[in-house]
């Protein structure tokens, strides 16, 4: 499958969709507090998306190789869960947790993807540092996402920044986005300078580092979706949808 270069018209729509998604996710993040269930967060995200006349991208989405469709709009991954956690009425947040909120939006037929990890009340110093480092890793990755660079340059920059302080999840990666929620190319959070797919102005990509306090190893839960750290350590995840240009990358989900 080849990479898709978006037209000026499509970029306009993605810019509007990205802005809406950022507004919605910020509102959902504000609801995060001890005593709130992950189901409530999902329901709130769904309501906000529908109010704007858009569609949640993950609800009923069936990724390649999955037998069951994802049952919610929002992915909620708490503490040692890395990504793709399923919201539940039985899962109540408590002081000291960290939660990754990952949301995809379909606006006028085009997709954007965005994630943040937020603290639940007061969190440990180690969790605070993890959140800061993962957020910075995303900034560093985006900085390298320029026309003429390659996918390898993005991964290289993230890996160099992390400098073995955290485990970088390798089995999951960023991706092209726009016409579909997942498009080519895959964008690993590690890589070699100058290697891989060349970045071309008009490409739209989701960059999403996932860092673990402990080892990089992961396990999948029997629910078919939730991915956890193998050693039980906390994990964080930040993601933006970004337009590749000749110069400064443009963050669409802000
Ligand atoms: Mg994504």
Boltz pocket constraint, residues with backbone or C-beta under 6 A from the ligand:
constraints:
  - pocket:
      binder: B
      contacts: [[A, 113], [A, 173], [A, 174], [A, 175], [A, 181], [A, 206], [A, 208], [A, 239]]
      max_distance: 6.0
